């Protein structure tokens, strides 16, 4: 329990952290990795280079300062981050290391303004916040271990099938190397893939949505190739070098972007690009378990050559009693036009959704590039959909969607 003086000090420093937050976190990560290079085996190097991890941590610290006396307000965000931590095998012993370097970064960036009283208050506050994360993550580790065919950290999986789905997306079917079955998961969840890349001294971790409904034999992930993008090192390595018979390390499914299957509320699945992967898992699950549920599947792609899973979506829709689909191509080819492969040209628009008579009381799931999600979420709000009915998945460090200014589909 924090003292009133500690709470007052932490809350009073929140405005300073809003200004200096990214400077503090940038300094923090630099010294953390210098002193503990082994932690580079956990963190996403690409997010570090882009500054996304630094921004996300700065936002988290600011929120913690602002709500230090109402930590329950932060619980949904804590659980979302904890899912990612559990999936990356972040452990209790990492928290004191992080806390020590964070306090030093605050002191070094703020200088004399960071009095001993402020540092002590933040040290006390960090301990409370860390305990919240450790407690939530402990429960998640136990759940992952205790479920049927579950495990705690990483486990060896063999690639048993590799399927090209489009010019950009390839699916990998993964089976436990020990011959066991795979645990059940919620449609929309992801797994972490860990692998070593020749020439690199650190391990690489990336999280990929499970792109199929549950079966107890294999996981399926579907990976986009990132041409010319250094941040796509793992995805590109999977495409170019990982073949049938190879093994990768995998964590148990995680994530809170999940389809609510315990109700029959109408659902809209809206995706752009490779964001189709968790939506496909949701759609196929509905087709199996709730075939009468009113479902609308909307997907945006550049054209037919990069549109993956078109047939799987169609097959699932045909099995359902009250489902429809809408494919929107930004720049359809002559063949797309000849085949009638899409329904609308351009981008998803407000008028398109109005023409579909969307149900503002339905549940909405959105996944795709950040500008796409920002645009769709904003548009749904304009159309009267309540914020609590809109669910979205963002891979990588959490961001403030409201600060994203772009609104285009990739």
LOZA-594152 format. One record per residue: x negated, z, y negated of N, C-alpha, C in turn; residue in three letters. Coordinates in steps of 0.02 Angstrom, whole numbers, padded with zeros to 5 digits, always signed. Layout:
BEGIN
XZYXZYXZYALA...
***
This chain:
BEGIN
-00042+00000+00059+00000+00000+00000-00044+00000-00062UNK-00034-00047-00106-00075-00052-00166-00051-00004-00220UNK-00097+00024-00256-00080+00069-00311-00052+00029-00369UNK-00015+00064-00413+00015+00029-00470-00039+00002-00517UNK-00094+00038-00523-00149+00014-00567-00180-00049-00539UNK-00188-00052-00472-00216-00113-00441-00169-00172-00452UNK-00105-00161-00442-00055-00214-00452-00057-00239-00524UNK-00061-00193-00570-00062-00211-00641-00124-00253-00658UNK-00181-00233-00632-00243-00269-00646-00241-00339-00616UNK-00218-00345-00554-00216-00410-00521-00167-00457-00556UNK-00109-00432-00573-00059-00473-00608-00085-00494-00677UNK-00121-00451-00710-00145-00467-00777-00200-00521-00776UNK-00233-00528-00718-00285-00579-00713-00259-00647-00690UNK-00195-00650-00673-00166-00713-00649-00175-00771-00699UNK-00163-00760-00765-00173-00816-00812-00245-00842-00813UNK-00293-00797-00804-00363-00817-00803-00376-00860-00741UNK-00348-00840-00685-00357-00878-00623-00324-00947-00627UNK-00269-00951-00665-00236-01016-00673-00283-01065-00708UNK-00324-01039-00752-00371-01082-00790-00436-01093-00751UNK-00461-01041-00721-00528-01043-00689-00525-01050-00614UNK-00465-01056-00586-00457-01054-00513-00499-01105-00476UNK-00496-01168-00495-00533-01219-00458-00609-01212-00467UNK-00630-01188-00525-00701-01175-00535-00724-01119-00488UNK-00683-01068-00482-00699-01013-00437-00701-01036-00364UNK-00651-01073-00342-00649-01093-00272-00702-01145-00255UNK-00720-01187-00302-00774-01235-00290-00840-01197-00280UNK-00852-01148-00322-00912-01106-00314-00910-01068-00249UNK-00851-01042-00233-00841-01004-00171-00860-01045-00109UNK-00833-01105-00103-00847-01145-00043-00921-01165-00039UNK-00951-01179-00097-01022-01198-00096-01065-01142-00067UNK-01054-01081-00091-01095-01025-00066-01075-01005+00004UNK-01010-01011+00020-00987-00993+00087-01022-01037+00140UNK-01024-01102+00128-01052-01147+00178-01129-01144+00178UNK-01158-01124+00122-01231-01115+00120-01251-01055+00164UNK-01212-01002+00158-01228-00940+00195-01200-00939+00266UNK-01147-00978+00277-01115-00979+00344-01099-01052+00363UNK-01151-01091+00376-01139-01161+00393-01098-01171+00456UNK-01094-01119+00499-01053-01125+00560-00979-01135+00544UNK-00958-01115+00485-00887-01123+00467-00870-01195+00451UNK-00921-01238+00443-00907-01309+00435-00877-01339+00498UNK-00882-01302+00554-00850-01325+00616-00775-01315+00615UNK-00750-01278+00565-00679-01265+00560-00646-01306+00504UNK-00680-01308+00447-00650-01339+00388-00653-01415+00391UNK-00604-01446+00359-00601-01520+00353-00649-01542+00299UNK-00702-01577+00318-00754-01597+00271-00727-01645+00218UNK-00682-01689+00239-00654-01738+00192-00614-01703+00137UNK-00575-01653+00155-00536-01617+00104-00582-01580+00056UNK-00640-01557+00081-00688-01525+00037-00715-01575-00014UNK-00733-01634+00009-00762-01685-00035-00713-01708-00088UNK-00649-01712-00069-00598-01734-00116-00575-01679-00164UNK-00595-01617-00149-00574-01561-00191-00505-01534-00174UNK-00474-01560-00121-00407-01539-00104-00405-01467-00079UNK-00456-01448-00040-00458-01380-00014-00468-01330-00071UNK-00511-01348-00118-00524-01304-00175-00461-01293-00216UNK-00423-01348-00228-00362-01343-00266-00310-01301-00230UNK-00304-01312-00165-00255-01275-00125-00270-01200-00126UNK-00334-01182-00118-00352-01111-00118-00340-01081-00187UNK-00355-01119-00240-00343-01093-00308-00269-01079-00318UNK-00226-01125-00294-00154-01115-00300-00131-01053-00261UNK-00161-01043-00202-00142-00986-00161-00163-00920-00194UNK-00223-00919-00222-00247-00859-00256-00203-00842-00316UNK-00186-00893-00354-00143-00882-00412-00075-00854-00391UNK-00046-00884-00339+00019-00860-00315+00014-00788-00291UNK-00041-00772-00256-00050-00704-00232-00055-00655-00290UNK-00089-00675-00344-00094-00631-00402-00027-00621-00436UNK+00010-00676-00442+00075-00674-00476+00126-00632-00438UNK+00121-00633-00370+00172-00599-00330+00142-00542-00288UNK+00089-00513-00313+00055-00461-00275+00101-00401-00261UNK+00151-00391-00304+00199-00336-00293+00262-00359-00257UNK+00263-00424-00237+00320-00451-00200+00295-00499-00147UNK+00251-00476-00104+00220-00520-00055+00270-00553-00009UNK+00329-00523-00001+00380-00553+00042+00401-00621+00015UNK+00395-00632-00050+00412-00697-00080+00366-00751-00053UNK+00304-00732-00037+00254-00780-00015+00256-00791+00061UNK+00298-00755+00097+00296-00758+00170+00306-00828+00198UNK+00353-00869+00173+00358-00938+00199+00293-00977+00191UNK+00260-00970+00134+00197-01006+00123+00143-00977+00169UNK+00143-00911+00178+00095-00879+00223+00102-00905+00293UNK+00164-00911+00316+00176-00936+00385+00153-01008+00392UNK+00165-01049+00341+00144-01119+00345+00068-01124+00350UNK+00033-01085+00309-00041-01084+00311-00064-01054+00377UNK-00030-01002+00400-00050-00969+00463-00045-01017+00522UNK+00005-01060+00523+00010-01111+00576-00053-01154+00577UNK-00075-01175+00519-00135-01216+00515-00197-01177+00537UNK-00201-01114+00515-00257-01071+00536-00258-01062+00612UNK-00200-01047+00641-00198-01038+00714-00218-01102+00749UNK-00196-01159+00723-00213-01223+00754-00287-01240+00747UNK-00321-01208+00699-00393-01221+00689-00436-01164+00717UNK-00404-01115+00750-00439-01058+00779-00475-01015+00727UNK-00442-01006+00670-00465-00957+00621-00451-00887+00649UNK-00500-00842+00647-00495-00777+00678-00503-00719+00628UNK-00482-00658+00647-00487-00601+00601-00557-00590+00573UNK-00609-00604+00614-00677-00593+00591-00698-00639+00534UNK-00660-00693+00523-00676-00738+00468-00655-00711+00400UNK-00605-00667+00400-00576-00645+00336-00624-00602+00294UNK-00662-00555+00323-00710-00518+00281-00763-00563+00250UNK-00784-00614+00287-00834-00661+00261-00805-00698+00201UNK-00744-00723+00208-00711-00758+00154-00701-00711+00094UNK-00678-00651+00106-00666-00604+00052-00728-00588+00013UNK-00783-00576+00047-00846-00560+00014-00868-00617-00031UNK-00864-00678-00007-00886-00736-00048-00837-00751-00104UNK-00773-00737-00093-00724-00749-00146-00735-00701-00204UNK-00746-00638-00190-00758-00589-00243-00822-00605-00281UNK-00873-00626-00245-00935-00645-00279-00925-00706-00324UNK-00884-00753-00301-00870-00813-00341-00832-00794-00405UNK-00783-00749-00398-00746-00726-00458-00793-00694-00508UNK-00837-00652-00483-00885-00617-00526-00932-00666-00560UNK-00958-00713-00523-01008-00759-00550-00977-00809-00600UNK-00916-00830-00588-00884-00877-00634-00859-00843-00697UNK-00828-00784-00689-00800-00749-00747-00852-00708-00786UNK-00908-00694-00754-00961-00658-00788-00941-00588-00807UNK-00957-00570-00870-00943-00502-00894-00869-00486-00896UNK-00826-00538-00898-00754-00526-00899-00729-00496-00834UNK-00768-00508-00781-00749-00480-00715-00781-00411-00709UNK-00749-00362-00738-00775-00294-00736-00772-00266-00665UNK-00807-00211-00655-00807-00180-00589-00736-00158-00570UNK-00697-00139-00620-00628-00119-00607-00587-00178-00581UNK-00597-00237-00610-00561-00297-00589-00582-00317-00518UNK-00647-00316-00506-00673-00336-00440-00648-00288-00386UNK-00647-00224-00401-00623-00175-00353-00548-00185-00338UNK-00510-00199-00391-00439-00211-00382-00427-00273-00339UNK-00464-00326-00352-00456-00386-00313-00480-00377-00241UNK-00532-00336-00232-00554-00322-00164-00500-00286-00124UNK-00466-00239-00158-00412-00202-00125-00353-00249-00110UNK-00337-00292-00159-00281-00339-00150-00297-00389-00094UNK-00358-00413-00093-00377-00462-00041-00369-00430+00028UNK-00388-00368+00035-00382-00335+00100-00309-00333+00124UNK-00263-00319+00078-00192-00317+00096-00167-00387+00115UNK-00186-00437+00075-00165-00506+00089-00194-00530+00155UNK-00258-00515+00167-00290-00535+00230-00255-00503+00289UNK-00235-00440+00283-00200-00407+00338-00133-00441+00353UNK-00100-00466+00301-00037-00502+00313-00050-00564+00354UNK-00101-00603+00334-00117-00664+00371-00138-00648+00442UNK-00180-00598+00451-00205-00581+00518-00147-00560+00563UNK-00100-00522+00536-00043-00500+00575+00001-00558+00596UNK+00016-00603+00549+00058-00662+00565+00023-00706+00616UNK-00042-00717+00606-00079-00761+00651-00087-00730+00720UNK-00095-00664+00724-00100-00630+00788-00038-00644+00830UNK+00020-00640+00799+00083-00654+00834+00085-00726+00857UNK+00060-00772+00816+00060-00843+00835+00012-00856+00893UNK-00046-00824+00893-00093-00832+00949-00062-00806+01013UNK-00028-00749+01009+00003-00721+01068+00058-00766+01095UNK+00097-00795+01050+00150-00841+01071+00121-00903+01105UNK+00067-00930+01076+00035-00989+01106+00007-00974+01175UNK-00020-00914+01184-00050-00895+01248+00001-00879+01301UNK+00055-00845+01280+00102-00818+01329+00155-00868+01352UNK+00165-00922+01315+00214-00970+01337+00190-01004+01401UNK+00236-01032+01439+00218-01064+01502+00168-01120+01489UNK+00113-01119+01526+00059-01169+01520+00024-01165+01452UNK+00029-01108+01419-00002-01102+01353-00075-01081+01357UNK-00108-01081+01300-00177-01058+01294-00188-01036+01222UNK-00244-01002+01209-00253-00971+01143-00289-01015+01094UNK-00348-01041+01112-00389-01079+01064-00389-01153+01081UNK-00448-01179+01099-00453-01250+01117-00456-01258+01193UNK-00431-01314+01216-00429-01330+01286-00446-01404+01295UNK-00481-01420+01349-00501-01489+01362-00441-01531+01385UNK-00434-01589+01353-00384-01638+01372-00418-01705+01383UNK-00391-01742+01432-00417-01809+01447-00371-01862+01419UNK-00401-01914+01391-00362-01971+01368-00342-02012+01430UNK-00278-02016+01445-00256-02051+01506-00224-02119+01489UNK-00209-02130+01426-00182-02195+01405-00195-02205+01331UNK-00209-02267+01312-00222-02285+01242-00183-02348+01228UNK-00136-02345+01180-00089-02400+01168-00090-02420+01095UNK-00102-02484+01082-00100-02510+01014-00027-02520+00995UNK-00005-02487+00942+00065-02489+00921+00077-02538+00864UNK+00025-02550+00823+00029-02597+00767-00042-02613+00746UNK-00049-02651+00692-00116-02667+00669-00154-02605+00646UNK-00118-02552+00629-00150-02492+00603-00146-02432+00649UNK-00095-02428+00690-00081-02367+00728-00092-02377+00803UNK-00129-02330+00833-00141-02328+00905-00121-02260+00932UNK-00088-02260+00989-00067-02197+01020-00116-02176+01074UNK-00126-02111+01080-00169-02081+01131-00127-02032+01172UNK-00126-02042+01237-00090-01997+01283-00141-01949+01312UNK-00128-01884+01303-00177-01832+01320-00149-01787+01374UNK-00189-01776+01427-00169-01735+01483-00220-01680+01494UNK-00199-01618+01509-00246-01564+01521-00296-01581+01576UNK-00360-01570+01561-00412-01587+01610-00409-01543+01672UNK-00379-01484+01665-00376-01438+01722-00316-01452+01768UNK-00278-01504+01754-00223-01523+01797-00158-01485+01784UNK-00158-01441+01734-00097-01403+01719-00047-01446+01681UNK+00013-01420+01673+00064-01454+01632+00051-01437+01559UNK+00086-01471+01514+00080-01454+01443+00138-01409+01423UNK+00128-01366+01374+00181-01321+01352+00234-01358+01312UNK+00293-01329+01307+00345-01358+01266+00327-01351+01193UNK+00359-01392+01151+00347-01388+01079+00410-01408+01043UNK+00412-01394+00978+00469-01413+00937+00455-01482+00907UNK+00505-01527+00907+00495-01593+00877+00477-01587+00804UNK+00421-01617+00785+00394-01613+00718+00328-01576+00716UNK+00310-01540+00770+00248-01502+00770+00186-01547+00781UNK+00128-01518+00771+00065-01554+00776+00016-01517+00821UNK-00037-01551+00840-00093-01519+00875-00157-01534+00837UNK-00207-01493+00848-00274-01507+00820-00317-01539+00873UNK-00351-01593+00853-00401-01625+00896-00469-01607+00869UNK-00513-01582+00913-00581-01567+00893-00629-01610+00934UNK-00677-01641+00899-00726-01682+00935-00792-01682+00897UNK-00843-01703+00931-00909-01712+00899-00920-01786+00890UNK-00950-01804+00835-00966-01874+00820-01041-01882+00821UNK-01068-01929+00860-01140-01938+00864-01171-01947+00794UNK-01226-01911+00783-01260-01914+00719-01237-01860+00670UNK-01182-01826+00687-01157-01772+00644-01170-01705+00678UNK-01195-01656+00640-01212-01592+00671-01154-01544+00677UNK-01101-01556+00639-01042-01513+00642-00986-01544+00681UNK-00943-01502+00709-00883-01526+00743-00832-01547+00691UNK-00785-01590+00712-00732-01614+00668-00664-01594+00696UNK-00621-01569+00653-00553-01551+00672-00504-01592+00631UNK-00453-01619+00664-00400-01654+00628-00333-01638+00662UNK-00281-01632+00622-00215-01617+00648-00172-01680+00650UNK-00139-01692+00707-00097-01751+00716-00030-01731+00744UNK+00023-01760+00715+00090-01746+00740+00098-01771+00812UNK+00136-01736+00851+00156-01760+00917+00211-01812+00905UNK+00201-01871+00933+00244-01928+00915+00295-01946+00968UNK+00306-01901+01016+00355-01914+01068+00395-01850+01080UNK+00452-01857+01113+00489-01797+01133+00450-01764+01191UNK+00469-01703+01206+00431-01665+01255+00438-01693+01325UNK+00381-01698+01359+00380-01702+01432+00323-01658+01454UNK+00325-01633+01515+00276-01581+01534+00210-01609+01560UNK+00199-01674+01554+00138-01704+01581+00085-01719+01528UNK+00107-01746+01470+00059-01768+01420+00084-01753+01350UNK+00035-01748+01304+00049-01751+01233+00035-01823+01211UNK+00073-01846+01161+00056-01911+01130+00045-01901+01055UNK-00011-01924+01031-00023-01928+00959-00032-02002+00941UNK-00014-02019+00880-00019-02089+00858-00057-02090+00793UNK-00114-02123+00792-00164-02115+00740-00172-02179+00699UNK-00172-02171+00633-00182-02228+00589-00256-02239+00577UNK-00277-02302+00581-00346-02320+00566-00354-02325+00490UNK-00405-02293+00464-00416-02291+00391-00474-02337+00374UNK-00459-02400+00361-00510-02449+00346-00547-02431+00282UNK-00614-02424+00287-00655-02413+00228-00646-02345+00194UNK-00613-02299+00228-00601-02233+00198-00642-02181+00235UNK-00695-02153+00202-00737-02103+00235-00698-02042+00259UNK-00642-02026+00227-00603-01968+00248-00569-01980+00314UNK-00568-02042+00337-00538-02058+00401-00587-02060+00458UNK-00641-02022+00453-00695-02026+00503-00670-02011+00573UNK-00629-01960+00581-00605-01941+00647-00555-01992+00673UNK-00508-02012+00631-00459-02062+00651-00493-02127+00671UNK-00541-02148+00632-00576-02210+00648-00618-02203+00712UNK-00647-02144+00722-00686-02133+00783-00641-02137+00844UNK-00582-02108+00839-00534-02112+00894-00518-02185+00910UNK-00504-02223+00858-00487-02294+00868-00544-02333+00901UNK-00604-02322+00876-00661-02366+00894-00701-02342+00954UNK-00700-02277+00968-00746-02252+01019-00715-02211+01075UNK-00656-02184+01064-00626-02142+01116-00583-02185+01161UNK-00598-02183+01226-00564-02227+01275-00534-02185+01331UNK-00496-02218+01374-00467-02185+01432-00522-02153+01474UNK-00512-02091+01492-00562-02054+01531-00604-02007+01489UNK-00605-02018+01423-00642-01972+01379-00602-01908+01369UNK-00636-01856+01347-00603-01792+01335-00610-01770+01262UNK-00561-01732+01240-00562-01701+01174-00537-01629+01181UNK-00554-01588+01133-00528-01519+01131-00463-01518+01092UNK-00414-01480+01117-00348-01480+01087-00322-01407+01082UNK-00288-01392+01026-00254-01328+01021-00180-01338+01036UNK-00147-01282+01052-00075-01284+01068-00035-01305+01006UNK+00024-01335+01017+00065-01359+00960+00079-01305+00909UNK+00080-01326+00846+00091-01280+00790+00131-01316+00736UNK+00152-01277+00686+00186-01306+00628+00258-01285+00622UNK+00281-01279+00559+00349-01258+00546+00393-01314+00519UNK+00368-01375+00519+00408-01434+00502+00442-01457+00566UNK+00498-01425+00581+00529-01436+00647+00603-01452+00640UNK+00627-01493+00685+00697-01511+00688+00739-01452+00711UNK+00793-01438+00676+00839-01386+00696+00887-01414+00748UNK+00874-01397+00811+00916-01423+00865+00970-01374+00886UNK+00973-01317+00853+01024-01267+00870+01087-01275+00827UNK+01093-01332+00794+01152-01347+00754+01165-01422+00756UNK+01225-01442+00736+01242-01513+00738+01253-01543+00669UNK+01224-01512+00617+01227-01539+00549+01198-01609+00548UNK+01230-01656+00512+01201-01723+00506+01129-01720+00482UNK+01088-01766+00505+01017-01765+00489+00993-01834+00467UNK+00949-01834+00417+00917-01895+00392+00842-01888+00403UNK+00813-01937+00437+00741-01938+00450+00712-01994+00407UNK+00672-01978+00357+00647-02027+00309+00571-02027+00310UNK+00541-02084+00326+00469-02087+00333+00439-02149+00300UNK+00375-02144+00284+00337-02199+00259+00271-02204+00297UNK+00252-02264+00318+00189-02274+00353+00183-02233+00416UNK+00125-02201+00424+00113-02161+00485+00154-02097+00486UNK+00190-02083+00431+00236-02026+00430+00293-02033+00480UNK+00297-02091+00512+00348-02102+00563+00337-02058+00625UNK+00275-02033+00635+00259-02000+00699+00300-01938+00713UNK+00305-01888+00667+00347-01831+00684+00421-01849+00686UNK+00440-01900+00646+00511-01921+00644+00532-01952+00711UNK+00485-01987+00742+00501-02017+00807+00512-01963+00859UNK+00471-01910+00857+00481-01854+00903+00550-01823+00892UNK+00569-01816+00829+00635-01788+00814+00691-01833+00838UNK+00686-01898+00823+00738-01945+00842+00747-01947+00917UNK+00692-01951+00955+00697-01956+01027+00724-01891+01058UNK+00710-01835+01025+00737-01772+01049+00812-01769+01038UNK+00834-01792+00979+00906-01794+00966+00941-01840+01017UNK+00911-01898+01030+00940-01946+01078+00948-01914+01147UNK+00901-01871+01167+00904-01838+01232+00953-01780+01233UNK+00950-01738+01181+00984-01674+01184+01049-01671+01143UNK+01054-01713+01092+01114-01711+01049+01136-01783+01032UNK+01151-01823+01081+01165-01894+01069+01225-01908+01023UNK+01267-01858+01013+01325-01868+00969+01312-01845+00898UNK+01252-01818+00885+01237-01793+00818+01229-01850+00768UNK+01260-01844+00711+01255-01897+00660+01184-01900+00634UNK+01152-01958+00642+01081-01964+00626+01068-02030+00589UNK+01029-02026+00536+01009-02086+00499+00933-02088+00497UNK+00905-02143+00520+00832-02152+00523+00812-02204+00472UNK+00773-02184+00423+00752-02230+00369+00676-02232+00369UNK+00648-02293+00374+00575-02300+00375+00552-02355+00328UNK+00500-02341+00291+00470-02389+00245+00401-02409+00270UNK+00388-02474+00270+00323-02500+00291+00306-02560+00247UNK+00242-02579+00248+00222-02637+00208+00253-02700+00236UNK+00249-02709+00302+00279-02766+00335+00281-02753+00410UNK+00303-02803+00447+00312-02794+00519+00247-02784+00557UNK+00192-02810+00532+00128-02805+00568+00103-02733+00571UNK+00123-02692+00523+00100-02622+00522+00157-02573+00539UNK+00215-02601+00557+00272-02559+00574+00269-02541+00648UNK+00250-02479+00662+00244-02457+00732+00311-02428+00756UNK+00321-02432+00822+00377-02399+00857+00446-02427+00840UNK+00448-02488+00816+00512-02517+00798+00558-02520+00859UNK+00531-02540+00917+00572-02545+00978+00594-02476+01002UNK+00549-02426+00999+00567-02359+01022+00623-02330+00979UNK+00620-02343+00914+00673-02319+00870+00739-02353+00889UNK+00737-02419+00898+00797-02455+00916+00827-02431+00982UNK+00784-02419+01031+00809-02396+01096+00842-02327+01091UNK+00813-02283+01049+00842-02217+01040+00909-02221+01004UNK+00912-02263+00953+00974-02271+00915+01030-02296+00960UNK+01013-02342+01006+01064-02370+01051+01092-02318+01099UNK+01054-02266+01114+01077-02214+01160+01123-02164+01125UNK+01127-02168+01059+01163-02117+01021+01231-02143+00999UNK+01277-02097+00990+01346-02114+00975+01360-02124+00900UNK+01318-02093+00858+01333-02094+00787+01267-02096+00747UNK+01228-02149+00760+01163-02155+00728+01154-02224+00698UNK+01114-02228+00645+01099-02292+00614+01028-02291+00588UNK+01002-02350+00574+00933-02356+00551+00931-02401+00490UNK+00878-02392+00450+00865-02435+00392+00790-02445+00387UNK+00767-02506+00393+00696-02522+00386+00687-02558+00318UNK+00639-02533+00279+00626-02560+00213+00553-02585+00211UNK+00544-02651+00200+00477-02680+00199+00459-02696+00126UNK+00401-02672+00106+00376-02685+00038+00361-02759+00028UNK+00326-02788+00076+00304-02858+00068+00311-02894+00135UNK+00372-02911+00155+00383-02941+00221+00351-03010+00227UNK+00328-03025+00288+00299-03090+00302+00355-03141+00315UNK+00336-03204+00317+00384-03257+00333+00415-03244+00402UNK+00373-03219+00449+00399-03205+00516+00449-03147+00515UNK+00434-03096+00474+00481-03040+00467+00549-03065+00443UNK+00547-03111+00395+00609-03138+00368+00645-03180+00420UNK+00607-03221+00456+00637-03264+00507+00669-03223+00563UNK+00637-03168+00582+00662-03127+00637+00715-03076+00614UNK+00723-03069+00550+00769-03018+00526+00746-02949+00545UNK+00680-02937+00537+00649-02876+00562+00661-02815+00518UNK+00690-02825+00459+00701-02770+00412+00769-02777+00380UNK+00789-02725+00343+00855-02725+00313+00852-02732+00237UNK+00800-02704+00206+00793-02707+00133+00720-02723+00116UNK+00711-02757+00059+00644-02774+00036+00627-02732-00026UNK+00563-02713-00031+00540-02674-00088+00527-02602-00068UNK+00551-02556-00109+00544-02485-00095+00612-02454-00082UNK+00613-02396-00051+00675-02358-00045+00697-02339-00115UNK+00759-02351-00131+00784-02337-00199+00845-02292-00197UNK+00861-02266-00255+00921-02225-00262+00983-02265-00243UNK+00985-02328-00264+01043-02370-00249+01051-02381-00174UNK+00995-02388-00138+00999-02396-00065+01032-02336-00034UNK+01011-02277-00055+01039-02216-00026+01112-02207-00046UNK+01128-02226-00108+01197-02222-00130+01241-02268-00088UNK+01214-02328-00073+01253-02376-00034+01266-02351+00037UNK+01223-02306+00061+01232-02278+00128+01280-02218+00127UNK+01304-02200+00067+01349-02142+00061+01317-02080+00092UNK+01257-02064+00070+01222-02008+00101+01260-01943+00092UNK+01253-01901+00141+01287-01836+00142+01241-01785+00111UNK+01259-01759+00052+01214-01712+00017+01209-01645+00053UNK+01255-01632+00099+01252-01569+00137+01215-01576+00203UNK+01187-01635+00217+01149-01646+00278+01080-01615+00273UNK+01043-01615+00329+00973-01594+00329+00929-01656+00322UNK+00878-01650+00280+00834-01707+00267+00763-01688+00287UNK+00730-01734+00323+00661-01726+00342+00622-01785+00314UNK+00567-01770+00279+00529-01822+00243+00456-01817+00262UNK+00425-01873+00279+00353-01873+00294+00323-01941+00277UNK+00265-01940+00247+00231-02002+00228+00177-01986+00177UNK+00149-02038+00144+00100-02026+00092+00129-01981+00037UNK+00086-01944+00004+00109-01896-00047+00152-01929-00101UNK+00132-01986-00131+00175-02016-00182+00244-02035-00155UNK+00246-02058-00093+00309-02074-00061+00354-02012-00056UNK+00325-01958-00031+00365-01897-00022+00389-01870-00089UNK+00346-01872-00139+00365-01847-00205+00425-01886-00230UNK+00422-01951-00223+00475-01995-00247+00541-01982-00210UNK+00537-01978-00144+00597-01968-00104+00628-01900-00118UNK+00587-01848-00120+00613-01780-00133+00646-01776-00201UNK+00614-01806-00252+00643-01807-00319+00710-01843-00319UNK+00712-01900-00285+00772-01941-00283+00829-01904-00247UNK+00814-01870-00193+00865-01832-00158+00894-01777-00202UNK+00850-01746-00241+00874-01695-00287+00921-01724-00339UNK+00905-01783-00365+00949-01817-00413+01017-01832-00382UNK+01016-01848-00318+01079-01865-00284+01119-01803-00262UNK+01093-01744-00278+01131-01684-00266+01115-01646-00203UNK+01061-01665-00168+01041-01630-00107+01005-01565-00127UNK+01027-01510-00099+00997-01445-00115+00925-01441-00089UNK+00883-01407-00126+00812-01401-00108+00804-01372-00038UNK+00846-01324-00020+00839-01292+00046+00857-01339+00103UNK+00888-01395+00089+00906-01444+00141+00853-01498+00149UNK+00800-01495+00109+00748-01545+00112+00685-01515+00143UNK+00663-01543+00198+00603-01521+00234+00551-01576+00231UNK+00488-01558+00220+00437-01610+00219+00373-01584+00251UNK+00333-01632+00275+00270-01616+00308+00213-01647+00268UNK+00163-01606+00253+00104-01631+00219+00043-01609+00258UNK+00002-01657+00278-00058-01640+00315-00116-01628+00268UNK-00155-01577+00285-00209-01557+00240-00188-01495+00202UNK-00229-01474+00153-00212-01414+00114-00146-01424+00078UNK-00108-01370+00072-00044-01374+00038-00054-01392-00035UNK-00008-01431-00062-00012-01451-00132+00055-01437-00165UNK+00055-01440-00231+00116-01433-00269+00144-01504-00279UNK+00197-01519-00243+00225-01586-00247+00247-01604-00318UNK+00267-01555-00356+00291-01568-00423+00236-01592-00470UNK+00173-01579-00451+00118-01600-00494+00094-01671-00478UNK+00119-01699-00425+00099-01766-00407+00137-01816-00449UNK+00102-01859-00484+00135-01903-00533+00149-01972-00506UNK+00114-01992-00455+00126-02059-00429+00190-02062-00389UNK+00218-02120-00383+00280-02128-00343+00281-02198-00314UNK+00240-02209-00263+00239-02275-00231+00231-02266-00156UNK+00246-02319-00119+00242-02317-00047+00180-02355-00025UNK+00141-02325+00019+00082-02359+00045+00097-02386+00114UNK
***
